[in-house]
Structure formats: structure tokens, C-alpha cells
Amino acid sequence: MRILHVVTLISPDRAYGGPVTVALNQAVELTRRGHEVTVCAATRGYEVVPTERSGVDLRLFPAIQLIPKAGFAGLTSVGLIRWVYAHLDSFDVVHVHLARDLVTMPIARLASLRSKRVLSQTHGMILPDSRFVARVFDRFLTRPVLRSVAVALCLNQREVEAVQQVDGSDLRCVELPNGVAFVDMRISTASESREILFVGRLQKRKNAPVFVAAAKLLIGQGSTARFTLVGPDEGDGPGIREAIRGEHQIQWIGALEPDQVLDKLREAAVYVLPAVDEPFPMTVLEAMAVGLPVVITRSCGLAGLVTVHDAGLVVDPTPRDVADAIDELLDDPERARDMGTRGRSAVRSRLSIETVAAELIDLYR
């Protein structure tokens, strides 16, 4: 099959986060299975714009911030939309990683009007929103798009209900988890490493200030651990920079390429994401996939998976609770190592990209 994946933004700082990782993981595995896959997106930040990733054809076009101060929602790409319009007939299926923005919505609508088979995957990004701008957007774009897709892919039943509430009609939804590509196990063990890692965009929902506050509590108690934040600034950066000033055991190293992130995960002792209401964080799955124990919050969509498989600790999003969980894992390296092993096994058996790709192919057909 000839398959087109559409995602909002691909950039070297990984600013758009999980949906890009999901789209590329799917595309790589589908290509490995013999399908012709193209991933298209808006882009910014590259000195030389890439044309392929792990054997997948990339079509990236300059991003335009059409609506100032609207973040990703205000992005568009005239070049991308023109390219899709000219090449739609080359594809059998159009898989849109859909968000309330002016990249994916117009392309999904265009594809459906051209009678292409369109699948949407919303990654927890389209939820009921009572704000005036969101209500206008939903009336003129979100609902027409959702009502035209063949299948809406959702992470879980919670997202199914949310998307159906936005759409208000009998939308066909299929639950599909994010698939993880497996890589080598960790380089170090928890007994050898004292690095505690946070990976994510520095924006409100990721809750990086709680990570820093927990780190400072542990340092105040005499901990020799090192605390590292990885990710681009999306609003919390200035506060984080001020909070870690003079703290030699805490560093924020900015955004890294995917391979560099995996290297950091392999070398760490514990992965921590104190995010609130995060539906399905890919960084947590990536940490588990390399055998790293995790600390996440009760409102995280992966809390059940981590609890059932005893793959880490699930806590309230407070500095004290996060600090106590980190301390508990550092004090018992053998337990932490066993948690990492169980997490890796759980992800391999339930959330491997091979399993997800097989489901996708059935849906495409």
C-alpha cells in the first residue's frame, strides 16, 4: 500500500513531542513490512531539511505562524498543503495525526473531499473545550473532519468518549495504543548510575517545576544524585533556569535528537515524569522499553500499566512524594533493576510497534 502520514511539525528540538515519535515509529515499521510510506509535516529549525528518516520518505515544508501567540494551533504551511493537494492521488490511505491546528485539519478535510480513505489519530489532543475559539474551530473544522474520517484512532476508552463528545455523532472509534520500537537495554544499572532523568517539553502539563523541587529536597537531605532535564522550552524555561541557578547537581540541557535521548535513558538510574493528566506519554514507554524504572503520577494514562506490572512508582504530583519515590528507588538498586526488567517485558508484550503496525495494516485494508 501507499500510505501518507500527516503530522503538524517536525523539528530538530522535538518541540511537537510524542505525536512525531508515534508517526515515525509507525512509518518505519510499515516500511519494513514492504509498504510505501511518506511522512509529511511543517518544519522549522533545520539548517538542512531532512528528506528521510530510517528509510522513510520525509516531505517537510516551512512552517508559518499564521496566528501569533497561538502556539501549534496557529501554525500552517502553505507549501505542505499545496504538495498534498498535488500528490493525494498517489496514496491509498491518508493517516492524519490530528490536532486543532491549521496543518492537519485542512489536509484531513481536503483528503476526505477528494474521496480518500482517511484515518485520524488524535493522541489525546482533541478534548472538549468550552473556550470560544475552540468552539468556533470545532464547528467549522473539527466536526466536519471527524465526521468524514473512516476511522478515529484513540488511545483508550477515555479518549473515545472525549472525541465522541466533541463530534456529537456516531463516530467509528478504534482503540490503538502507541507502539514502541525496541532498542538495546540500559548501558548502566541503577547501582552504577546516580542520574535522575526528566524528558519532556517545559510546559505547564509536564510539571517540570515539581521535578526540580523534588531534586532540591533530596539534595538538601544530602543526596549525591544528579538531576537532568531534557527538552525544549514551552513557557516554563525561565522559571526552571532561575530555580536551578547555583545548583550544581541539577542541569537543563535543552532538546536532544531522538538517538541522544535514548542514550540518556540507557545511562540513567530512574526516569521521572510528574506530568498531570498526561494521556499516554511516549517518553515513559521509551524509558520502560530500555529497562528503566519510572516515577509517574496517578493521573498519567500509563499509571495502570506501571502499577499492574510493578514497573515503577505511581505518586501524587507533589515535590515531597516525587522525592520520596526517587529516594526509595535509589536506596534499593536491585528492586529498581527488577522494576525496569518487568516494565520492558510489559511494553514488549503489549505495546510493541510490531503489534500496533499489524493492527494498522488491517485497518488500512
N, C-alpha and C positions, 0 to 999 in steps of 0.2 A: 504493500500500500504506500501511497504518497501522502505524508502527514505533515501538516503545518501546525506548529505550536506558536502561540502568541503570548508574550509576557510584557508587562509595562516597561521595565527598564533593566538593562544590563550595564553595569559599570564596574570599573576596577575596584572600587571601595565596597562592593557588595551592598550598596545602600538599600536596595529593594528587598534584600533578605531572602527568607525561605521560599517564596514562590519561584524565584530564579533557580535555586538549588533543586527544587522539585521538578521543574520543567526540564532542566538539563539532565538530571538523573533519568527521567523517563525517556528523553530523546536518545541518550547514549545506549540504553538497554534496547529500545526499539530498533535502533540502527544495528546493534549487534545481532538482532534477530532477523536482519535482512530487509527491513523496511527503509524507505527513503524519507528521512525526516529533516525538516528545516525548522529552526527556531528563529523567530523574528521579534524585534523589540526596538524601542527607542534606546539611545545610548548617550553618555556624556563622560568626560574624564579620561578617555584613552588618548595617548599620543598617536598610536597606530591602532585603528579599529580592527579587532579580530574578525576573521571570516570563518573560523571553525573552532570547535572545542571538542576534544576527544573524538574526532571523526564526524562530528555533527556539523552540518552546514549552518552558519550563522548569517543572518541578514540584519544588520544593525544600522539605524538611521538617526541623525541628530535629534535630540530631544529639545522641545521648545516649552518654556514655562509660560503657557498661554494665560493662566490666571495667577497673578503674583500672590505670594504668601499662602497659596493653597496646597503646597506640598505636592505629593504624587498625584493628587486628584486634579491638579491644574496642568499636568503635563499633556503634551500631544506631540505628534511627529508627522508632519505633512509628507515627508519623504517615505516614511513607512506605510502610511495609508495609501499613497499612490502606488507603491510597489505591490502591496497586497491586492489592490484593485486590478492591477495589470496581470497578476500571476495566479489569481484564485482558481482558474480553470485547470491549473497544473496539479491540484491536490484533490485527493479523495475525501479527506477528513480535515476539519479545522478544529483544533483543540485550543480554547481560549482560557488562559489563566485570568479570570475575570475579576475586575475591581471597579469601583466607582471612579473612573478616570476617563480621559479623552484620548486614550490609546486603545485599550482593549474593547471598550463599549462600542465605539464606531466601527471597529473591524468586525466584531461579532455581528453587529446589525447588518453590515454590508454583506458578510458571508451568507447570512440567512436569507437576505433579499435576493442573493444570487443562487438560491436553492442548494447551497452546500450543506452537508451534514455537519452541524456544529455541536461540540460538547463544551460546556462551561465547567470550570473548576475554580471555586471561589476562595479556598484557603482561609475560611473564617473572616473574610474581608467585607462581605455584604451581609450586614445585620440590620435589623430595624433601627431606624434613626429618625427622630422627630424634628430635627432641625430643618428650617425652611429650605435651605439649599439642597439638602439630601432629598427632601420630599419632591422638590421640583425635578431634580436629577432622576429620581426613581420613576416619576410619572412619564417623562419623555424618553428615557433611555433604558433604565434598569428593567422595568417591567416588560416593555416590548422585546428586549433582548432575551430575557428569561423565558418568555412565552414562545419564542421562536427556536430555542435550542432543542436538540433531540434528547439530550440527557444532561442533567445538572449533577456534577460530581461533588459530594460533600464529605467532610472528614468523619462525621459521626451524626447520630440522630439529633443532637442539639443543633448542629448546623442545618440539617434538613428542615427542622421546624422553623429556624430563623429565616432561611431563604424562602420557604413557602409563605411565611408571614409577609415578607417584602413583596413577593409576587402576587399573592392573593388568589392564585388559581391552582389547578391540579397539575402542578409541575412534576415531571418524572425525575425523581432524585435517586441516585445510587450512592451508597456509602463506599468511599475508596480512601484508604489511608495513604499517607505519604510514604513512598518507598525509599529505603536507604541502600546505597551502594556500599558493599563491604570492602574494607581495607585491612592492612596489617594491624595486629594488636599493638598495644602500647609499647613504646621503647623502654620505658622505666616502669617500676612498680611503685605502689604507694609508699613503701618503706624507703625508696631511693629518692623520691621527689617530694618537695615541700611546696609545690606551686599550686595555688588555687586559682581556677580559671573562670572568667566570665566572658562569653562571646555573644554579642548582640548589638543592635543599634542603640545608641544612647538617647532613648526617647522614653517618655513617661511610663508606658506599659511595661517596659523591660525592667524598670526598677533598679537601675544601676546604683543609685544612691544608697539603697539598702545593702548592697554588696560591699560598698566602701565603708559604710558604718559598721557592718559586721567585722570587716577586716581590722578596723581601728580598735574595736573591742578586744579582739584576740591579741593584737599587738600590745595593747595596754596590759594584757594578762601575761605577757612575756613570750608569746608565740614567735617562733623563728620562721614561720611560713612566709612565702612570697605570694602576693595577690596581684593578678594581672587582668586588666580589662582589654578586650579586643573588640573593635567595632567603630563605625563612623558616628560622628556627632549628629544627632537629630533633635537638639534642644537642651539636653542635659549636660552637654560637654563643658560649658563654662563652670557650672556648679561642681562637676566632678573634678575638674582641674584645680579649682580652689580648695576642695575638700582634701585632696591628696598632696597639696603643697607641703614640702618638707617631710613627707612620709616615704622613707627610702625603701620600705618593703611593699609599697603599692605603686603600680605603674599602669598608665593607659597608653597603649602602643598604637592606637588607631586601627584602621581597617587593614586586613591582610587578604591575600589571594586564597582561594579555597585550599590549595595544597599546603600553604603555610598554616592555615587554621588547623588542618588535620595534624600537622607536625606538632603544634602547640597542644592539641588534645592528647596525642600519644605521650607527651612528656609530662603531663600534669598529674597531680595526685587526686584532685577532686574537681568536678565541674559543678558550678553553681549558677542557677538562673532564678532569681527571686521575682520573676515577672508575675503580674496579676492578670488573670483571665486570658492567658495565652492559650489559644486553642490546640495547637499541635506543633510546638517548636522544633524545627529541624535540627538546631544545634544540640538539643538534648538527645535526640536519636543518634546523631553523629557521635556524640560522646559515648553513648551506650554501645554503639557499634564497634568502637575501638577498645571496649572493656574498661571504661572509666565510670566509677560510681558517681551518682548525681545527687544534688540537693535542689529540689524544686518546691513550689508552693502548692497548697491544696487546691487552688483554683486553676491550676495548669491542666490542660486536657490530657496530659500523659501521667497524671498523678495515680490513676488506677493501675496503669501498666507497671509503673515503678513499684507500687505497693504490693501488687499481687506477686510479682517476681522477686521482691526484696532486692531491687537493683539500686537502691539509694535511700535517701530520707526525704520525706514529704513534710513540710513545716508551714507555719504561718509566715507571712511576709514581713517579719519584724527583724531588726538587726540582731536582737538577742537570740531569737530562735534559729536564725541562719548561722550565727556564730557558734552556737552550741552544737548544731549539726556538723559543721565543718570540724570542730574540735573533736567530736565523737569519732569521726572517720579517721582523722589524723592519729588519734590515740590508739586505734586498733587497725593497723595496716592489713592484717590478714583478713579481717572482716570486710574491709573496704575492697580488697582484691577479689574476694568471693562475690561481693555485690556486683562488681564490674563484669565478672565472668557470667553471672546469671543474666545481667542486662544484655550483654552481647548475644547470648543464646536466645533470649526472648525476642530481640529485634530480628535476628536471623530467621527464626521460625515463623514470625507473624508479620513482619514489615519489610521483608527484603524487596529490593527493586525487581527481582525476577518474578515474584508473585504478583506484584502490582502491574507489571508490564503485561503479564498473561491476561489479567482481567481487562486491561485497557484494550488489548487486541480484540477480545471477544466483543467489547462494547463498540469498537470502531466497525467491526464487521456487521 
